[in-house]
């Protein structure tokens, strides 16, 4: 898995992504409610 910084990034219109917040800097990044679910995949969390 790649490590990157999304510090202060605007990802509100991004979709179909997975970012592991434990390995990537997501501080101050902006996500849509739906897009924020891509942050939970690394934690094996299911949201219905």
MMTF fields as JSON, N, C-alpha, C and O atoms, coordinates in Angstrom:
{
  "mmtfVersion": "1.0.0",
  "mmtfProducer": "UNKNOWN",
  "numBonds": 191,
  "numAtoms": 192,
  "numGroups": 48,
  "numChains": 1,
  "numModels": 1,
  "chainsPerModel": [1],
  "groupsPerChain": [48],
  "chainIdList": ["A"],
  "bondAtomList": [4, 2, 8, 6, 12, 10, 16, 14, 20, 18, 24, 22, 28, 26, 32, 30, 36, 34, 40, 38, 44, 42, 48, 46, 52, 50, 56, 54, 60, 58, 64, 62, 68, 66, 72, 70, 76, 74, 80, 78, 84, 82, 88, 86, 92, 90, 96, 94, 100, 98, 104, 102, 108, 106, 112, 110, 116, 114, 120, 118, 124, 122, 128, 126, 132, 130, 136, 134, 140, 138, 144, 142, 148, 146, 152, 150, 156, 154, 160, 158, 164, 162, 168, 166, 172, 170, 176, 174, 180, 178, 184, 182, 188, 186],
  "bondOrderList": [1, 1, 1, 1, 1, 1, 1, 1, 1, 1, 1, 1, 1, 1, 1, 1, 1, 1, 1, 1, 1, 1, 1, 1, 1, 1, 1, 1, 1, 1, 1, 1, 1, 1, 1, 1, 1, 1, 1, 1, 1, 1, 1, 1, 1, 1, 1],
  "groupList": [{"groupName": "UNK", "atomNameList": ["N", "CA", "C", "O"], "elementList": ["N", "C", "C", "O"], "formalChargeList": [0, 0, 0, 0], "bondAtomList": [1, 0, 2, 1, 3, 2], "bondOrderList": [1, 1, 2], "singleLetterCode": "X", "chemCompType": "L-PEPTIDE LINKING"}],
  "groupTypeList": [0, 0, 0, 0, 0, 0, 0, 0, 0, 0, 0, 0, 0, 0, 0, 0, 0, 0, 0, 0, 0, 0, 0, 0, 0, 0, 0, 0, 0, 0, 0, 0, 0, 0, 0, 0, 0, 0, 0, 0, 0, 0, 0, 0, 0, 0, 0, 0],
  "groupIdList": [1, 2, 3, 4, 5, 6, 7, 8, 9, 10, 11, 12, 13, 14, 15, 16, 17, 18, 19, 20, 21, 22, 23, 24, 25, 26, 27, 28, 29, 30, 31, 32, 33, 34, 35, 36, 37, 38, 39, 40, 41, 42, 43, 44, 45, 46, 47, 48],
  "secStructList": [7, 7, 7, 7, 5, 7, 6, 6, 7, 3, 3, 6, 6, 7, 7, 1, 7, 7, 7, 7, 6, 6, 6, 1, 5, 7, 6, 6, 7, 3, 3, 7, 6, 6, 4, 4, 4, 4, 4, 6, 4, 4, 4, 6, 7, 7, 7, 7],
  "xCoordList": [0.839, 0.0, 0.89, 1.872, 0.549, 1.33, 1.034, -0.089, 2.052, 1.905, 1.996, 2.882, 1.061, 1.046, 0.483, 0.041, 0.513, -0.048, -1.228, -1.107, -2.362, -3.52, -3.784, -4.901, -2.761, -2.877, -3.515, -3.023, -4.603, -5.324, -5.854, -6.069, -6.059, -6.575, -8.091, -8.762, -8.622, -10.067, -10.465, -10.268, -11.025, -11.432, -12.955, -13.48, -13.652, -15.115, -15.742, -16.747, -15.188, -15.778, -15.126, -15.503, -14.156, -13.501, -14.431, -15.249, -14.304, -15.103, -14.309, -13.329, -14.748, -14.103, -12.64, -11.779, -12.353, -10.98, -10.918, -11.919, -9.721, -9.458, -8.167, -7.128, -8.227, -7.056, -6.957, -7.925, -5.796, -5.573, -5.092, -3.945, -5.934, -5.542, -4.439, -3.849, -4.155, -3.066, -1.71, -0.684, -1.688, -0.433, -0.324, 0.7, -1.35, -1.375, -1.853, -2.741, -1.266, -1.64, -2.929, -2.922, -4.022, -5.309, -5.765, -6.921, -4.865, -5.206, -5.699, -5.062, -6.833, -7.485, -7.96, -8.359, -7.927, -8.455, -9.976, -10.586, -10.578, -12.033, -12.592, -12.112, -13.61, -14.259, -15.765, -16.294, -16.458, -17.915, -18.277, -17.435, -19.516, -19.946, -19.79, -19.328, -20.176, -20.069, -18.607, -18.23, -17.795, -16.38, -15.614, -14.63, -16.057, -15.374, -15.433, -14.618, -16.379, -16.458, -15.203, -14.849, -14.526, -13.28, -12.171, -11.175, -12.323, -11.336, -11.533, -10.623, -12.712, -13.022, -12.641, -12.597, -12.363, -12.078, -10.894, -10.923, -9.849, -8.663, -8.948, -8.177, -10.053, -10.434, -11.436, -11.88, -11.781, -12.732, -14.083, -14.695, -14.531, -15.797, -16.85, -16.586, -18.032, -19.132, -20.17, -20.623, -20.544, -21.586, -22.715, -22.488, -23.931, -25.077, -26.06, -27.101],
  "yCoordList": [-1.168, 0.0, 1.24, 1.308, 2.199, 3.422, 4.354, 4.408, 5.08, 6.073, 7.446, 7.708, 8.32, 9.656, 10.652, 10.284, 11.896, 12.945, 13.575, 14.015, 13.617, 14.327, 15.557, 16.074, 16.028, 17.189, 18.348, 18.778, 18.844, 20.005, 19.791, 20.758, 18.552, 18.256, 18.358, 18.127, 18.701, 18.752, 17.531, 17.498, 16.533, 15.288, 15.149, 14.039, 16.259, 16.228, 15.591, 14.89, 15.81, 15.233, 13.909, 13.315, 13.44, 12.152, 11.002, 11.117, 9.903, 8.722, 7.468, 7.514, 6.335, 5.035, 5.051, 4.618, 5.543, 5.55, 4.892, 4.8, 4.438, 3.892, 4.523, 4.412, 5.174, 5.785, 5.251, 5.306, 4.737, 4.244, 5.413, 5.836, 5.95, 7.112, 6.813, 7.741, 5.544, 5.22, 5.318, 5.431, 5.278, 5.355, 6.612, 6.825, 7.442, 8.633, 9.833, 9.717, 10.966, 12.195, 12.742, 13.22, 12.675, 13.175, 14.412, 14.823, 14.999, 16.17, 17.303, 17.654, 17.862, 18.988, 18.657, 19.56, 17.396, 17.005, 17.104, 16.937, 17.372, 17.517, 16.357, 16.065, 15.7, 14.567, 14.768, 15.428, 14.204, 14.154, 13.077, 12.257, 13.082, 12.05, 10.668, 9.743, 10.522, 9.225, 8.841, 7.681, 9.817, 9.547, 9.192, 8.454, 9.712, 9.428, 7.943, 7.46, 7.225, 5.784, 5.068, 4.015, 5.63, 5.045, 5.071, 4.363, 5.874, 5.915, 4.78, 4.46, 4.171, 3.138, 1.742, 0.837, 1.54, 0.197, -0.434, -1.628, 0.343, -0.213, -0.683, -1.468, -0.216, -0.615, -1.779, -2.225, -2.256, -3.369, -3.031, -3.871, -1.779, -1.305, -1.34, -0.938, -1.816, -1.864, -0.829, -0.809, 0.031, 1.036, 0.737, 0.601, 0.634, 0.345, 1.477, 1.43],
  "zCoordList": [0.0, 0.0, 0.0, 0.74, -0.816, -0.923, 0.247, 0.748, 0.67, 1.725, 1.076, 0.263, 1.451, 0.862, 1.872, 2.96, 1.485, 2.325, 1.606, 0.463, 2.278, 1.743, 2.589, 2.611, 3.285, 4.163, 3.42, 2.377, 3.959, 3.427, 1.997, 1.266, 1.607, 0.265, 0.229, 1.235, -0.927, -1.135, -1.959, -3.174, -1.288, -1.935, -1.939, -2.024, -1.849, -1.754, -2.988, -2.864, -4.16, -5.371, -5.765, -6.775, -4.984, -5.285, -4.929, -4.016, -5.646, -5.33, -5.655, -6.398, -5.085, -5.283, -4.878, -5.644, -3.693, -3.204, -1.831, -1.12, -1.476, -0.156, 0.341, -0.311, 1.476, 2.09, 3.509, 4.268, 3.864, 5.221, 6.074, 5.928, 6.961, 7.755, 8.772, 9.325, 9.024, 9.951, 9.257, 9.928, 7.923, 7.166, 6.314, 5.666, 6.301, 5.452, 6.256, 7.1, 5.987, 6.682, 6.071, 4.936, 6.806, 6.323, 7.091, 6.984, 7.858, 8.666, 7.774, 6.781, 8.14, 7.457, 6.041, 5.306, 5.646, 4.332, 4.373, 5.429, 3.232, 3.138, 2.325, 1.229, 2.873, 2.234, 2.251, 3.146, 1.271, 1.346, 2.374, 2.738, 2.834, 3.776, 3.173, 3.84, 1.905, 1.232, 1.014, 1.181, 0.645, 0.395, 1.656, 1.601, 2.789, 4.047, 4.398, 5.184, 3.828, 4.076, 3.59, 4.119, 2.587, 2.093, 3.127, 2.98, 4.172, 5.251, 6.246, 7.011, 6.241, 7.233, 6.805, 7.638, 5.531, 5.019, 5.726, 6.024, 6.002, 6.658, 8.071, 8.622, 8.681, 10.019, 10.014, 11.072, 8.836, 8.68, 9.337, 9.997, 9.138, 9.675, 8.579, 7.446, 8.909, 7.946, 8.35, 9.495, 7.408, 7.638, 6.673, 5.471, 7.189, 6.329, 6.396, 5.741]
}
